[in-house]
Amino acid sequence: MNCDRQKDCNGCQNQTCLLAGVDEPKLGEECGVFGMYDMDGGNVASSIYYGLFSLQHRGQESCGIAVSRTDGEKRNSQMLKGMGLVNEVFDAEKLEKLQGDIGVGHVRYSTAGASIPENTQPLVLNYIKGTLMLAHNGNLVNAVDLRRELELSGAIFHTTIDSEVIAYLIARERLHVGTAEEAVKLAMQKIKGAYSLVVASPRKLIGARDPFGFRPLCIGKRDHAYFLSSESCALDTVGAEFVRDVEPGEIVTITPQGIQSDRSMVSEKHAKCIFEYIYFARPDSYIDGKNVHSSRLKAGRILAQDYPVEADIVVGVPESGNPAAMGYAMESGIPYGTAFVKNSYVGRTFIKPKQSARESSVMVKLNVLREVVRGKRVVMIDDSIVRGTTSARIVKMIKDAGATEVHVRISSPPFLYPCYFGTDVPSSDQLIAYNHSVEEICKMIGADSLGYLDENRLDELIDGDQGFCHACFSGVYPVDPPKEDIRGDFDK
């Protein structure tokens, strides 16, 4: 909360503050990666463009595509990247200039490193073995120490992102081993944290996933072309067949001879990000064999079981709240309705790194259908509450539209701890649930009742799979977090 009287706040003052300030920047995604190798020699840039377009929800800050020809010189890469959305950075003329049969693409939301053009991805390194193109989704917890070690050995960094640390490690290891995939494995033995990597060497497309499997990565195939993607929905967009997920700890190498797999770093202990299913991923994606839409329906059903209420209509906050609202309606028997009109020409405003305007981005993005909620007792489903400002604004919008009651249900447990693995969950002192009870939060956001998804039922969202990360709810981290919060610029 941005309030001079925060220490003396007693609830009603909190609500006033919540409604007066700038909307909170809600959770930010971790980035999206996409790679393609066309064995027939066709240009891949346009397909990568459409793949990134399908992954735009994972990051709206910047994007880029790098390509090269496997039948050309080892240093023949071409790259275009910039700040903004995919359709803002690229057009048909620019894509036509990117000539290559192998390439990688990236959409970015910054969790480590400033929001500046220099930090856009993919990264392209030209070194003695040729060209290395890399796109990274995730966040390392030992990036600062590794960066310092590399700098002391003579490395010169051009960005403030942990992805450049990974690229340098791979390039350095490649000098001492026979293949690029061996270099990737040796680099993986040094880095700690969350990462899904798409790497293109002069003749190979390589995908790698950290041993815990924090971030998703899957393989697709279309005719004689292979793909690597953060989500399966992007494979559908380019007409590719889903082959399988890359396993946590697995390295896959794609060449004209097919797919080779190195599972030497595969571990039995997994920590897949549960928030991929609650919020991050597109509902039409399958992640590690689980459909995202089905997981959100289950979350709504669980909320209806644990927090029933007498009401006239169930509504979801677009977009991720809608499937959970449908699940709540199916389980409770309360009719499901559409209460919000969403401005399709406004991006996911809360993942834009900084907001300085005083205008409410929520009101720009959403408007309430008065005829739907007027005189009704409304159950409103959303995916999370971070600082509480956005929730307070939406509850107020519904009540101003004539609703007699607004009962808020959240399809995740309360956020209590920061995430160091690529999700932009802020420090605990900025999380409304860390210092306030559910009853206090309910009063602060102006709701008539409030219920969160029970942490003990999270595994039901993914069919009983226990191998997921819940650190932002429990404080139990699968990897020791850094001693200080390193998210942001390395030089801060």
N, C-alpha and C positions, 0 to 999 in steps of 0.2 A: 504494500500500500504506500502511496505517496502522500503522507499526512504528517504535519508537524506535531500532531497530538497523538501519534500512534501509541505511545506508551500508556496514555491515559484513555485509550479508546474503550468504549463500553458496549459497542454493538450498533446502536442507532447512529452514532457518529461515523462508525465504519461504513454503514450503508451509504451515508451521504458522500463520504469520500469515494467509495467505489463507483458511485454514479456520476461523480463530477470529473474524474480524471480521464486521461487517455486510455483507450482499451489496452488490455494486456496483450503482449505478443504471445499468442497461444503456442502450443508445442510446435517445434520445427522438425521436419523430417531430416533424415540423415544423408541424403543424396541418392542418386540412381545411376547405375552403370549399365552400359550396353556395348557389346562387341560383335563383330561379324567377320567371317572369312569365306569368300566365295571361291570355291575350288575351280570354277569355270572361268575365273579371271574377270568377272563383271565388276562394275563399280559399286561400292557398298555405301557411299555417303548418303544417298536418299533413303535407303532402308534404315540406316542408323538414325537419321533425322526422325523418321516416323516412330522408331523405337523410343527415342528420347521424348517425343511428343506424348507417348503413352505413359511415360514415367515422370511427366512434368509435375505431378502431385508430390513427388519426393523432393523437389527443390525448385524454387522459382528465382533464385538469386543470379545464377549464371549458368552457362552451358557451353559445350564445345564438342567438336569432332576432329579427330586426327586419323589420317589414312596413309597408306603406302602401298607400293606394288611389290608383291613377293617375287616377281620375275625381273625386277630392276636392281639397281645398285642398292647397297645396304643402307645408304643414307638418302632416301628419296621421299621422305615423309612430307605431307602437307597438312596444315592445321588451321582451323578457324574456331575461335571462341570469343565470348564476350559476356558482358553483364546483361541480364534480362531473360525473357522467356525464349523458348526454342524458336517460335515463329517471329520473334523480334530480331534475333541474331542471324538467322538464316533465311535465305530466299532461294528461288530456283537457280538464279544466276550464280550465286555463291556456291551452291551445292555442286553445280556443274564443273566448277573449277577444282573440286576435291576429287582427284582421280586416284583410285586405289582399290585393290581387291581384298584388302584387310584393313580393319580400323576399329577404333574404340570411341565411345561417346560418353558424356557425363552431364548430369544436371546437378546443381549444387545448392545446398543450404549450409551455411557455415556454422560448425560447432567448434572447430579449431582453426584459427587463422582469420584475419580480417576480411571484411567484405570489400575487396578491391580487385581490379582486373588481373593483377599479377597472380592471384590465388585461384583463378579459374582453372578448370581441368578439361580435358586430359593434360597430363604432363608429358613432354617429349624430350628425351635425352639423346643427344648424339655423342657416342663415345666410340672407343676403339673397335668394339664388336659390331657397330652399326647403330641402329635406332631402336630405342625402347619407348613405347607409348603405353601410358598407364592411367587407369581410372580407378578410384578408390571410394568405397562406401564404408564409413565407420569412423572410429576414433581410437587412437593408440593411447595407452596410459603411460608408456615410457618414452614418448617421443622426444621430450626435452633432453633426457640423458643421452639418447642415441644421437640427437642432433649435435649436442656438445662434443660427443666423441668424434663424430664425423668432421666437425669444424676443426678440431685439434689435429686431425690428420690431413687437413688441407682442403676440405670440401667447401665450396662457396654456394650458399643458398640464395635463390632468387624469390622465394615465397616464404610465407609464415605458416604453411600448412604441414601437417604431419605426413601427408601423402608424398611430399618430396623426400622425406626421410626414407620411406619405403623404396622409392625409385632409386635413390642413391645406393641403398644397401644392395638391391638387386644388381645394379650395374657393377658395383665393386666386387660382389661375389662371382659375377659372370666372368671376370678376368681369370679366375682360378679353377673353373669347372668347365665341363665340355658342352653343357646345354643351358638354355635359358631357364628351363623348368627346374634344373638343379639349383640354379642361382635363386629362384623364387623360394625353393624349400629352405635353403640356408638363411635367407632373409627372414622367413617365417619363424625360424628358430630363435631369432633375436627380438622380434617385435612382440609386444603384448597388448592385448585389447581386442577391439572389434575391427574386422576388415573383410570385405569381399572385394577381390581384385580382378580386373580384366586387364591383361597385359598383352601387347602385340610386339613380338620381336620381328626381325626382318622376314622370317619364314613360318612363324607359328602364332597361334592365338591361345593364350593361357588364361585359365580361370583358377582362382584360389579362394578358399574360405577359411576363416580362423577356426581353430579346433573346437571352440565353443559353439560356433554357428550363430553368433549374434545376428548377423545380417544375411539376408537371403541371396541366393544366386542359382540360376537354373540354365539348362542347356536346351537349345532348339535346333531344328533342322528344316530346311526348305530346299528341295531338290539336292544340288551339290554344295549348298551353303550351310554353314553352321553359325549358331548364335549363342551368346552368353548375355543374360539379362538379370537385373535385380528382381523382376517379377514376370510371371507368365503372361500377364495381360499384354505386355509389349510384343511377345511372340505372336499372339493372336493378331495383333495389328499388322504385322509384316507378313502374315500368311504362313508362319512357320509352325511346325508340329512340335509340341512339347516332348522332349526326350526324357529328361529326368532332372531332379535337383542335384546340384553339386553338394556332396556330403560335407558336414563340418570337418575341417582339417584336411580335406581332399584338394589335390592339385590336378586339374585336367588340362591336357595339352592336345590341341586340335591341329592336325596337319592333313595333307591329302591322303595319308594312310588311315585316317580315322581319329578316334578319341582314345588317348592313352591316359591312364589314371594312376596317380601316386597317392596311396592311402597311408603312408608311413606316419603321418602326423594325426591320423584319425584318433579321437579319444572317445571313451564311453560317456564322459561327462559333457553334457551339452547345456547351453544357456541361450536358447533362441529368444529373441526379443518378443515378449508377449504383446507389446504394443503394435507390432505389425498387424496382428489380428484385430485389435481393438480399434485402431485408428489409421496407422500409416499407409498400409497397402490398399490398393484399389479392390473393391469388393469382388470383382470378377477374377482376381488372381488366386492361384493355388500356391501355397508356401509350405514346403516340406510335406506335401500330400494333403494339406488341410485347406478347404475352401474358406476364404476370408468372410464372405457373405454369411455362410452357415455359422461361423464363430460369432458373428455379431447378433444373429438371430438368437443363438443360445444365451448370449449375455442378457438380452432383453427378457427372455423366458425366466432366467434366474432372478432378475430384478423383480419380476411379477410375483414369483414364488416367495421371495424374502421380504418384499416391501409392497404388499397389496394396499390398495386404497380405493375408496369409492370415487369414481370420476366418470365424466361423460365422453372424453376423447383422449387418445394418446397421440402425441406428435413427436417428431424427431427434429433435432437441430441439424440441418443439412451440413455435409452429406453423410458422414459416418454415423450420425445419430439415427438416421432413418431405418436401417435394418434392425437395430436394437429396439426401436419403437415398434416395429412390426412384430418382433418377437414378444414384446410385452403385451401387445394387443391380442395376439393369438393365445397366449397363456392365460390372460386375465378375462378375455371375452369383452373387453372394452373396445369400442370401435376405434380403428386407426384413421387418422386424418392428416391432411397436409395443411399446416398452419403458416408456413413461411413461403414467400416468394423470394427466390435467390436471383440476384443480378449476375447473370452468366458472364458478364464482361468484366467482373471484378475478380482478380485472382484470390488465392487463399491469403488474404491480407495479413493474417497473423504470423505467417512465416517470412514476411519481409523483415529483415534483421532489425531495423530501427524505425520507429514511428515518432514523428515530431508534431504532426498536425493535431489540433485539438478536436477536430471533428470525429464523430464516432464512426469507426470503420464498420462496426456491426450494423449500424443503420444504413450505411451505404450499401452493404452487402446483402442484408436481409430486410424484408418488410413482412409485417404480420397481416394475414387475411382476417380482417375483423369479423366477417360473417361466420367464420369457422369457430372462433373462440368466444364470441360475445355471449355472455350469460352461461358459460360452460365451466365445469371443473376440469382442468387440464392436467394431464400427466405429460411432462416435458422430459425427453430423453436426450442426454448429451454424452459425449465420450469421456470428458474429463473436466475437472476444475483445477486450474493452476493457481492464479492469484485471486481469482474471483470476480474481477471487474467485468469480463465478458458475460459471465453467467448472470450477474446482477442486472446488466443492461437488457439481456434477453428476457428475463423474468419481468422486468418493468415494462418492456414493450408489449408483452402478452397481456399484462394486467391493464395497461393503458388502452388496449384494444377491447377491453370489456370482459375478460375472463374473471370469474368470481373466485377461483382458487387456482394456484399453480403448484403442482407437486413435482419436484425435480428428482430424477433418477439418473445416476451416473454409471455408465457401463465399464468403469474401472474402479479399483480401490483408491483411497485417498493418496495423493502424492505426498511423501514425507521426506524423501532423500533425492539428491541430485543424481543424474546419470552421467557416466564418464565414457559411454560406449557409443556415442553418436546421436543420442536423442537429447534435444535441448531442454531437459528438465533443469530448472535453475537451482541455486543453492537453497538449503532448507529454510533459511530466514525469509525467502521470497515466496514460499509455498504457504497458501492460506491454511492448509490442513495441519501444518507442522505446529502452529501455535494456537489453534482453535479446535474446539470440539465440533462434531457434526451439528449439534444443536446451535452452536454459535454461528457456524457457516450458514446454516439455513436462515437464520435471522439476518445475517449480513447481506445475503443475496436477495432477500425479500421473498423467499419461497414459503409455502404453507407447510411443506414437509420435504425432507431430503433423505435419499438413500443411495449408498455406494455399493458397487459390486463387492461381495465378500471375497477377500484375498484367498480364503481357503477353497473357493470354488473356481479359481482361475483356470485350473487344469481341465475343467469341463469344456472350456471353449475350444480346446484342441484335443478332444477325445481322450482325456486322461493322461496325455503326455506330460511327464514331470520335468522334462528337460528344457525348461524355459527360464529366462531371467526375470526376476521380480524385484530387483534391488531398489528401484525407485519407490516401491511400496513398503518393502521390508527392511531395507538397509543391509541385506545380506548380499554382498558382491561376489560374483564368481571369480573375479580377478581382483587382487588388492588394488584399490584406487590410489591415485597419486597422493603424495603427502600434502600437496596444495592443489587448488583447482586450476588446472592449466588450460581449461577451455577458453579459447580466445587467442589473441596474439601471443606468440612466444616471447615477444619483447615487453610484454606488460609486466 
